Amino acid sequence: MGEVDLAQGGGKSGQERVRWLGYEILPHEQDVRAWLRRSLVTSNDVDDVIQESYCRLANLKAVEQIESPRAYFFQTARSVVLEQMRRARIVRIDAVTEIDALRIEWDEPSPERIAGGRKELERVMKIVATLPERSRRIFEMRRVLGLSQKEIARQLGVSENVVENEAARALKAVLAGLANADANVAPSSTGERRA
């Protein structure tokens, strides 16, 4: 497996790819490693599969279209394993059957995660509702609707700098509100768990 220069694209695009790999892919490496070990991949081969997966991900022409980096990482690792099996002269038939039958751990949330997510969304929406009107609108347009700063600035008739500053203030306010709420809840919930 050849090593890859993650910044090979040079300039900004290479740095963005490194950043994307660091934030969107790297946090899932341990889960992929654990999945590979359960998939009958030998310990020595796990490192090779991970390395080859990173090489492939680093060499993608674009990553913007990837909706679930976690699932994409699992799928890439699975493809590497299957290719290695196809190239091997002797492959245990049960290994091929088991790797094909394994369920890749997609981002399919459990009912508990869905319920928790709804509660978290309610908390965020209550905090967002307390923001000043312009900050609230910019936050919703940016974070909920996914509009670009340029589009928001055009729609609201303000500069992109204003949009950027208001979005940053709104995000800080939401994060501070969540942190304050967590700080107020943590001591009582910890006591309840101990009881």
Sine and cosine of phi, psi and omega as CSV:
sin_phi,cos_phi,sin_psi,cos_psi,sin_omega,cos_omega
0.00,0.00,0.87,-0.50,-0.02,-1.00
-0.98,0.19,0.55,-0.83,0.05,-1.00
-0.98,0.21,0.41,-0.91,-0.04,-1.00
-0.81,-0.58,0.62,-0.79,0.09,-1.00
-1.00,0.07,0.96,-0.26,-0.10,-1.00
-0.87,0.49,-0.42,0.91,-0.01,-1.00
-0.99,-0.15,0.34,0.94,-0.12,-0.99
-0.87,0.49,-0.45,0.89,0.03,-1.00
-0.90,0.43,-0.24,0.97,0.01,-1.00
0.95,0.31,0.44,-0.90,0.12,-0.99
0.86,0.51,-0.54,-0.84,-0.14,-0.99
-0.92,0.40,-0.65,0.76,-0.07,-1.00
-0.90,0.44,-0.62,0.78,0.05,-1.00
-0.91,0.41,-0.66,0.76,0.04,-1.00
-0.91,0.40,-0.62,0.78,0.03,-1.00
-0.90,0.43,-0.62,0.78,0.01,-1.00
-0.91,0.42,-0.68,0.73,0.04,-1.00
-0.88,0.48,-0.69,0.72,0.02,-1.00
-0.88,0.47,-0.71,0.71,0.00,-1.00
-0.87,0.49,-0.72,0.69,0.03,-1.00
-0.87,0.49,-0.66,0.75,-0.02,-1.00
-0.92,0.40,-0.66,0.75,-0.07,-1.00
-1.00,0.02,-0.57,0.82,-0.14,-0.99
-0.98,-0.22,-0.43,0.90,-0.09,-1.00
-0.94,-0.33,-0.78,0.62,-0.08,-1.00
-0.78,0.62,-0.65,0.76,-0.01,-1.00
-0.87,0.49,-0.31,0.95,-0.05,-1.00
-0.99,-0.16,0.03,1.00,-0.08,-1.00
-0.86,0.50,-0.69,0.72,-0.03,-1.00
-0.89,0.46,-0.62,0.78,0.04,-1.00
-0.91,0.42,-0.66,0.75,0.02,-1.00
-0.91,0.41,-0.67,0.74,0.04,-1.00
-0.86,0.50,-0.71,0.70,0.00,-1.00
-0.89,0.46,-0.67,0.74,0.03,-1.00
-0.89,0.46,-0.66,0.75,0.01,-1.00
-0.90,0.44,-0.66,0.75,0.01,-1.00
-0.89,0.45,-0.61,0.79,0.04,-1.00
-0.95,0.31,-0.30,0.96,-0.07,-1.00
-1.00,-0.04,0.36,0.93,0.04,-1.00
0.93,0.38,0.33,0.95,0.08,-1.00
-1.00,0.08,0.76,-0.65,-0.03,-1.00
-0.92,0.38,0.40,-0.92,-0.05,-1.00
-0.83,0.56,-0.67,0.75,0.01,-1.00
-0.90,0.43,-0.59,0.81,-0.03,-1.00
-0.96,0.28,-0.46,0.89,-0.02,-1.00
-0.85,0.53,-0.71,0.70,0.01,-1.00
-0.87,0.49,-0.66,0.76,0.02,-1.00
-0.90,0.44,-0.68,0.73,-0.01,-1.00
-0.90,0.43,-0.70,0.72,0.01,-1.00
-0.88,0.47,-0.73,0.69,-0.01,-1.00
-0.87,0.50,-0.73,0.69,0.00,-1.00
-0.90,0.43,-0.60,0.80,0.03,-1.00
-0.90,0.45,-0.70,0.71,0.04,-1.00
-0.88,0.48,-0.66,0.75,0.02,-1.00
-0.86,0.51,-0.71,0.70,-0.01,-1.00
-0.91,0.42,-0.68,0.74,0.00,-1.00
-0.91,0.41,-0.62,0.79,0.00,-1.00
-0.93,0.36,-0.43,0.90,-0.04,-1.00
-1.00,-0.09,0.09,1.00,0.06,-1.00
-0.89,0.45,0.60,-0.80,0.00,-1.00
-0.94,0.33,-0.59,0.81,0.00,-1.00
-0.52,-0.85,0.53,-0.85,0.01,-1.00
-0.86,-0.51,-0.09,1.00,-0.07,-1.00
-0.87,0.49,-0.52,0.85,-0.06,-1.00
-0.98,0.19,-0.14,0.99,-0.04,-1.00
-0.98,0.18,0.94,-0.34,-0.05,-1.00
-0.98,0.20,-0.58,0.82,-0.01,-1.00
-0.78,-0.62,1.00,-0.04,0.01,-1.00
-0.83,0.55,-0.58,0.81,0.01,-1.00
-0.87,0.50,-0.79,0.62,-0.01,-1.00
-0.90,0.44,-0.60,0.80,0.00,-1.00
-0.91,0.42,-0.64,0.77,0.04,-1.00
-0.89,0.46,-0.73,0.69,0.04,-1.00
-0.87,0.50,-0.71,0.71,-0.03,-1.00
-0.90,0.43,-0.63,0.77,0.03,-1.00
-0.89,0.45,-0.71,0.70,0.03,-1.00
-0.88,0.47,-0.66,0.75,0.02,-1.00
-0.88,0.48,-0.68,0.73,0.02,-1.00
-0.88,0.47,-0.65,0.76,0.02,-1.00
-0.88,0.47,-0.71,0.70,-0.01,-1.00
-0.88,0.48,-0.72,0.69,-0.02,-1.00
-0.90,0.44,-0.63,0.78,0.04,-1.00
-0.91,0.42,-0.64,0.77,0.03,-1.00
-0.89,0.45,-0.64,0.77,0.01,-1.00
-0.91,0.41,-0.65,0.76,-0.01,-1.00
-0.91,0.41,-0.56,0.83,-0.02,-1.00
-0.97,0.23,-0.42,0.91,-0.04,-1.00
-0.92,0.40,0.61,-0.79,0.00,-1.00
-0.94,0.33,-0.64,0.77,-0.01,-1.00
-0.85,-0.53,0.86,-0.50,0.02,-1.00
-0.82,-0.57,0.79,-0.62,0.07,-1.00
-0.91,0.42,0.78,-0.63,-0.04,-1.00
-0.89,0.45,-0.56,0.83,0.01,-1.00
-0.93,0.37,-0.50,0.87,0.04,-1.00
-0.92,0.39,-0.68,0.73,0.02,-1.00
-0.90,0.44,-0.70,0.71,-0.01,-1.00
-0.89,0.46,-0.70,0.72,-0.04,-1.00
-0.94,0.35,-0.63,0.78,-0.01,-1.00
-0.92,0.39,-0.59,0.81,0.04,-1.00
-0.94,0.34,-0.53,0.85,-0.04,-1.00
-0.99,0.15,-0.30,0.95,-0.04,-1.00
-0.91,0.41,0.65,-0.76,0.05,-1.00
-1.00,0.04,0.84,-0.55,0.07,-1.00
-0.95,0.32,0.66,-0.75,-0.05,-1.00
-0.98,0.19,1.00,0.10,0.03,-1.00
-0.95,0.32,0.02,-1.00,0.02,-1.00
-1.00,0.04,0.67,0.74,0.02,-1.00
-0.99,0.11,0.94,-0.34,-0.07,-1.00
-0.97,0.26,0.51,-0.86,0.07,-1.00
-0.97,0.23,0.26,-0.97,0.06,-1.00
-0.84,0.55,-0.56,0.83,0.02,-1.00
-0.91,0.41,-0.67,0.74,0.02,-1.00
-0.91,0.40,-0.60,0.80,0.04,-1.00
-0.89,0.45,-0.74,0.68,0.00,-1.00
-0.89,0.46,-0.68,0.73,0.04,-1.00
-0.89,0.45,-0.64,0.77,0.03,-1.00
-0.90,0.44,-0.63,0.78,0.03,-1.00
-0.91,0.42,-0.66,0.75,0.03,-1.00
-0.90,0.44,-0.67,0.74,0.02,-1.00
-0.90,0.44,-0.64,0.77,0.03,-1.00
-0.89,0.45,-0.66,0.75,0.05,-1.00
-0.87,0.50,-0.69,0.73,0.02,-1.00
-0.87,0.49,-0.72,0.69,-0.01,-1.00
-0.89,0.45,-0.69,0.72,-0.04,-1.00
-0.90,0.43,-0.57,0.82,0.06,-1.00
-0.91,0.43,-0.65,0.76,0.02,-1.00
-0.93,0.36,-0.68,0.73,0.00,-1.00
-0.87,0.49,-0.62,0.79,-0.01,-1.00
-0.89,0.46,-0.38,0.92,-0.01,-1.00
-1.00,0.05,-0.12,0.99,-0.02,-1.00
-0.95,0.32,0.44,-0.90,0.13,-0.99
-0.84,0.54,0.48,-0.88,-0.12,-0.99
-0.76,0.65,-0.80,0.60,-0.07,-1.00
-0.91,0.41,-0.67,0.74,0.04,-1.00
-0.88,0.48,-0.68,0.73,0.00,-1.00
-0.88,0.47,-0.73,0.68,-0.01,-1.00
-0.89,0.46,-0.71,0.71,0.00,-1.00
-0.90,0.44,-0.69,0.73,0.01,-1.00
-0.86,0.51,-0.74,0.68,-0.02,-1.00
-0.91,0.42,-0.66,0.75,0.00,-1.00
-0.90,0.43,-0.63,0.78,-0.06,-1.00
-0.98,0.20,-0.79,0.62,-0.15,-0.99
-1.00,0.05,-0.54,0.84,-0.05,-1.00
-1.00,-0.05,-0.75,0.66,-0.05,-1.00
-1.00,0.07,-0.32,0.95,0.05,-1.00
0.96,0.27,0.41,0.91,0.01,-1.00
-0.96,0.26,0.47,-0.88,0.04,-1.00
-0.97,0.24,0.31,-0.95,0.04,-1.00
-0.86,0.50,-0.64,0.77,-0.02,-1.00
-0.88,0.47,-0.71,0.70,0.00,-1.00
-0.91,0.41,-0.66,0.75,0.02,-1.00
-0.89,0.45,-0.71,0.71,0.01,-1.00
-0.86,0.51,-0.67,0.74,0.01,-1.00
-0.90,0.44,-0.71,0.70,-0.04,-1.00
-0.92,0.40,-0.60,0.80,-0.05,-1.00
-1.00,-0.04,-0.16,0.99,0.01,-1.00
0.94,0.34,0.61,0.79,0.04,-1.00
-0.80,-0.60,0.15,-0.99,0.02,-1.00
-0.98,0.21,0.35,-0.94,0.06,-1.00
-0.89,0.45,-0.52,0.85,0.03,-1.00
-0.89,0.46,-0.66,0.75,0.03,-1.00
-0.89,0.45,-0.70,0.72,0.01,-1.00
-0.87,0.49,-0.72,0.69,-0.01,-1.00
-0.87,0.49,-0.72,0.69,-0.01,-1.00
-0.91,0.41,-0.69,0.72,0.00,-1.00
-0.92,0.40,-0.64,0.77,0.02,-1.00
-0.89,0.45,-0.66,0.75,0.02,-1.00
-0.91,0.41,-0.70,0.72,0.03,-1.00
-0.88,0.48,-0.69,0.72,-0.01,-1.00
-0.89,0.45,-0.70,0.72,0.00,-1.00
-0.89,0.46,-0.68,0.73,0.04,-1.00
-0.87,0.49,-0.66,0.75,0.00,-1.00
-0.90,0.43,-0.67,0.74,0.01,-1.00
-0.91,0.42,-0.72,0.69,0.01,-1.00
-0.90,0.44,-0.64,0.77,0.04,-1.00
-0.91,0.42,-0.66,0.75,0.04,-1.00
-0.88,0.47,-0.67,0.74,0.04,-1.00
-0.92,0.40,-0.66,0.75,0.01,-1.00
-0.90,0.44,-0.68,0.73,0.03,-1.00
-0.89,0.45,-0.69,0.73,0.01,-1.00
-0.90,0.44,-0.66,0.75,0.02,-1.00
-0.91,0.42,-0.63,0.77,0.00,-1.00
-0.91,0.42,-0.59,0.81,0.01,-1.00
-0.96,0.27,-0.48,0.88,-0.04,-1.00
-1.00,0.04,-0.57,0.82,-0.13,-0.99
-0.80,0.59,-0.76,0.65,-0.06,-1.00
-0.88,0.48,-0.66,0.75,-0.04,-1.00
-0.95,0.31,-0.61,0.79,-0.01,-1.00
-0.94,0.35,-0.55,0.84,0.04,-1.00
-0.91,0.41,-0.68,0.73,0.03,-1.00
-0.89,0.46,-0.63,0.78,0.02,-1.00
-0.90,0.43,-0.63,0.77,-0.01,-1.00
-0.91,0.42,-0.65,0.76,0.00,-1.00
-0.92,0.39,-0.59,0.81,0.00,-1.00
-0.92,0.39,0.00,0.00,0.00,0.00
